[in-house]
Amino acid sequence: MTTTVKCPHCSKPVEWKSENKYRPFCCERCKMIDLGAWAAEEHKIPGASQYDDLMSESLDDPNYK
């Protein structure tokens, strides 16, 4: 019995087996669309970022703590 999951992008059923090199995605296209969404920061992991208030000019300021 093979486990079946839904493709995270298109929701097609995907068999979870080692022969499926794109799992959990159904195909390379869905995998690349998801990768592009992460690169464009469309997906985010919830939580507070440590560096939200840190600006690049602060890195060069010797008085910044």
Secondary structure, DSSP 4 states (H G I P E B T S, - for coil): ---EEE-TTT--EEE-STT-TTTTSSSHHHHHHHHHHHHTT-S--SS--TTTT--HHHHT-TT--
